[in-house]
């Protein structure tokens, strides 16, 4: 009763949230769904506790593959840091709308203020021997009791401790990293006198709704997005765990809820 709910966006009122949920709904409704993200095996390299490579994304709407540079850093603490970027934005090979002076690359400054200590790279990190075809295994941390199995097609990561799986990334294939597209200005058709207004056909795939790619409004204010859509969606599974505790983004229980 003390909260003005109209001042807070719901998922349906937020472009990136609505698109990612539509993407997940579409994927889970298809029995033959396969994540369109594949780690190029020829690009994979491992050195000094860090694995690098390039993930190739095949857009669901068609078009050329998108190159997404990947870095996985294995730490002495037993944790691992996964960074995924977009090659075109990195190189500045994109066009901003209305000659915007915004930076072309994705924001990458969060580690400077969000990560404190504990970033020592695992000195004993080494490639495993039993990952099998289409995957790479890395053992790291104290006593090499931690292991990460990186699967190529579709891309996924399985984290183990003492041989038991604790975390799976992209197990359901819901990874969705929105890549840059050029803004195609559609000509406005003039309505002739006496002609009925044509209703727009519903989108075949709501995940490709362009209406909030470049700008969106809420509460009387309009935010422009000269760089276009650039959100990231991802599914993370915790096998055999009933509760995952953490600090929620909004008011909620410490035992975190499913996000969809």
C-alpha positions as a printed Julia matrix, in Angstrom:
260×3 Matrix{Float64}:
   0.0     0.0     0.0
   2.97    2.32    0.56
   4.49    1.66   -2.86
   3.57    3.55   -6.01
   3.61    0.54   -8.32
   2.99    2.71  -11.37
   6.48    4.19  -10.93
   8.15    0.8   -11.42
   8.34   -1.0   -14.74
   6.97   -4.49  -15.12
   8.68   -6.92  -17.46
   6.06   -6.27  -20.14
   6.87   -2.54  -19.95
  10.63   -3.06  -20.27
  11.89   -3.82  -23.77
  14.91   -6.0   -22.96
  13.02   -8.04  -20.35
  10.02   -8.65  -22.6
  12.24   -9.67  -25.53
  14.36  -12.07  -23.49
  11.35  -13.73  -21.9
   9.75  -14.09  -25.33
  13.0   -15.63  -26.58
  13.02  -18.12  -23.67
   9.32  -18.95  -24.14
   9.86  -19.59  -27.85
  12.88  -21.8   -27.16
  11.27  -23.93  -24.44
   8.15  -24.43  -26.58
  10.21  -26.12  -29.33
  11.16  -29.75  -28.78
  13.9   -29.41  -31.41
  15.34  -26.13  -30.05
  19.11  -25.78  -30.29
  21.0   -22.76  -28.98
  22.4   -20.73  -31.92
  25.73  -20.16  -30.12
  28.72  -22.33  -31.03
  32.31  -22.0   -29.84
  34.64  -22.19  -32.84
  36.97  -25.08  -31.95
  39.75  -23.68  -34.15
  39.8   -20.45  -32.14
  40.2   -22.04  -28.69
  43.49  -21.3   -26.92
  44.62  -21.9   -23.35
  47.54  -20.16  -21.64
  48.44  -19.0   -18.11
  45.09  -19.93  -16.58
  43.0   -18.27  -19.27
  40.98  -19.82  -22.08
  40.07  -17.67  -25.08
  38.07  -18.28  -28.23
  35.32  -16.95  -30.45
  31.65  -17.88  -30.18
  29.74  -17.79  -33.46
  26.11  -16.77  -33.19
  23.7   -17.66  -35.97
  20.9   -15.05  -35.74
  17.43  -16.62  -35.55
  16.19  -14.03  -38.04
  18.87  -15.06  -40.54
  21.91  -13.2   -41.81
  25.64  -13.63  -41.31
  27.13  -15.14  -38.18
  28.05  -12.78  -35.35
  31.51  -13.11  -33.78
  31.57  -12.94  -29.98
  35.06  -13.05  -28.36
  35.11  -15.26  -25.24
  37.49  -15.18  -22.26
  37.32  -17.61  -19.33
  39.74  -16.84  -16.49
  40.29  -19.54  -13.86
  41.07  -18.22  -10.38
  42.99  -19.66   -7.45
  39.89  -19.17   -5.26
  38.08  -21.88   -7.23
  35.86  -19.46   -9.11
  35.99  -18.61  -12.79
  35.23  -15.43  -14.68
  33.47  -15.62  -18.06
  33.55  -12.56  -20.32
  31.68  -12.43  -23.62
  32.0    -9.45  -25.96
  30.99   -8.46  -29.49
  33.71   -8.08  -32.09
  32.01   -5.39  -34.19
  31.39   -3.18  -31.16
  34.94   -3.79  -29.9
  36.38   -2.59  -33.21
  33.94    0.31  -33.5
  32.63   -1.19  -36.72
  29.05   -0.06  -36.09
  27.04    3.03  -37.0
  25.37    5.04  -34.25
  22.08    6.74  -34.95
  21.85   10.49  -35.39
  25.67   10.86  -35.28
  25.66   10.1   -31.57
  28.92   10.68  -29.69
  28.33    7.65  -27.46
  31.14    5.08  -27.25
  30.64    2.18  -29.63
  31.95   -0.64  -27.46
  29.91   -2.44  -24.82
  30.39   -1.13  -21.29
  33.23   -3.04  -19.64
  34.02   -0.99  -16.53
  32.0    -3.01  -14.0
  35.01   -5.02  -12.74
  36.69   -1.77  -11.63
  34.03   -1.16   -9.02
  32.21   -4.5    -8.59
  35.09   -6.96   -8.12
  37.22   -6.61   -4.99
  40.17   -8.96   -4.42
  40.26  -12.69   -5.02
  41.24  -12.32   -8.7
  44.52  -14.23   -8.54
  44.77  -16.47  -11.6
  45.17  -20.16  -10.82
  48.84  -20.95  -11.36
  48.22  -24.69  -11.59
  45.33  -24.47  -14.04
  45.8   -27.07  -16.77
  43.87  -28.72  -19.56
  42.09  -31.93  -18.57
  42.35  -35.16  -20.54
  38.86  -36.63  -20.55
  36.61  -33.89  -21.97
  35.81  -35.91  -25.1
  35.17  -34.65  -28.6
  33.62  -31.19  -28.92
  34.65  -30.0   -25.47
  37.6   -28.76  -23.42
  38.22  -29.52  -19.74
  40.25  -27.27  -17.44
  41.24  -28.22  -13.89
  42.21  -25.41  -11.51
  42.28  -24.06   -7.99
  43.88  -25.51   -4.86
  44.71  -29.17   -5.45
  43.07  -28.95   -8.9
  39.8   -30.02   -7.26
  37.8   -27.65   -9.46
  36.99  -28.4   -13.09
  35.22  -26.61  -15.91
  34.0   -28.44  -19.0
  33.44  -26.08  -21.92
  31.2   -27.55  -24.61
  31.47  -26.17  -28.15
  28.14  -26.84  -29.91
  25.98  -25.53  -28.5
  28.2   -23.46  -26.21
  27.89  -24.3   -22.53
  29.97  -24.58  -19.37
  29.7   -27.15  -16.6
  31.45  -26.42  -13.31
  32.5   -29.3   -11.06
  34.07  -29.67   -7.62
  35.64  -32.95   -6.57
  34.09  -34.53   -9.65
  30.5   -33.48   -8.84
  28.61  -30.98  -11.03
  27.42  -27.85   -9.19
  26.63  -25.29  -11.92
  25.58  -25.53  -15.57
  25.56  -22.51  -17.84
  23.32  -22.48  -20.93
  22.03  -25.99  -20.2
  18.61  -25.03  -21.59
  20.12  -23.09  -24.49
  18.6   -19.75  -23.48
  21.75  -17.64  -23.89
  20.69  -14.53  -25.82
  23.28  -11.83  -26.46
  21.66   -9.14  -28.57
  24.04   -8.1   -31.33
  24.22   -4.83  -33.23
  21.99   -4.39  -36.26
  21.73   -1.37  -38.54
  18.6     0.7   -38.11
  16.44    0.29  -41.2
  14.22    3.32  -41.58
  10.89    2.16  -42.96
   9.04    4.63  -45.21
   5.81    5.98  -43.79
   2.84    5.23  -46.01
   0.51    8.17  -46.41
  -3.09    7.49  -45.6
  -5.34    8.51  -48.44
  -8.67   10.22  -47.8
 -11.39    7.67  -47.14
  -8.93    4.82  -46.82
  -9.14    2.66  -43.72
  -6.09    2.48  -41.5
  -4.09   -0.7   -42.01
  -3.48   -2.71  -38.88
   0.06   -3.98  -38.4
   0.45   -7.75  -38.57
   1.56   -9.36  -35.31
   5.2   -10.4   -35.14
   5.96  -14.03  -35.91
   8.58  -13.97  -33.16
   8.05  -11.46  -30.29
  11.75  -11.78  -29.41
  12.47   -9.76  -32.57
  10.18   -6.86  -31.67
  12.05   -3.77  -32.9
   9.73   -1.28  -31.21
  12.1    -0.87  -28.22
  15.43   -1.5   -29.94
  16.18    2.16  -30.56
  14.06    4.0   -28.01
  11.36    3.4   -25.44
   9.12    5.5   -23.23
   7.9     5.16  -19.66
   6.28    7.6   -17.28
   6.27   10.38  -19.86
  10.01   10.13  -20.56
  11.67    8.71  -23.67
  15.12    7.09  -23.6
  16.98    6.95  -26.88
  19.34    4.06  -27.67
  21.78    5.12  -30.39
  23.64    1.8   -30.07
  20.51   -0.29  -30.47
  19.69   -3.47  -28.53
  22.54   -4.9   -26.42
  21.02   -6.88  -23.54
  22.16  -10.33  -22.4
  19.96  -13.21  -21.23
  21.28  -16.48  -19.8
  20.06  -19.59  -18.0
  22.09  -20.94  -15.07
  21.2   -24.26  -13.45
  22.18  -25.53  -10.0
  21.64  -29.32  -10.08
  20.5   -30.95   -6.83
  20.1   -27.61   -5.01
  16.72  -26.55   -3.62
  17.72  -22.97   -2.72
  20.13  -20.4    -4.14
  20.76  -17.53   -1.73
  21.79  -14.02   -2.72
  20.8   -10.37   -2.73
  17.88   -9.82   -5.14
  17.9    -6.9    -7.56
  14.52   -5.74   -6.22
  12.74   -6.32   -2.91
  12.37  -10.06   -2.43
  13.51  -13.05   -0.38
  17.19  -13.97   -0.01
  16.24  -17.4    -1.35
  16.18  -16.21   -4.95
  13.18  -16.89   -7.16
  13.19  -18.08  -10.75
  13.36  -15.1   -13.09
  10.72  -16.44  -15.49
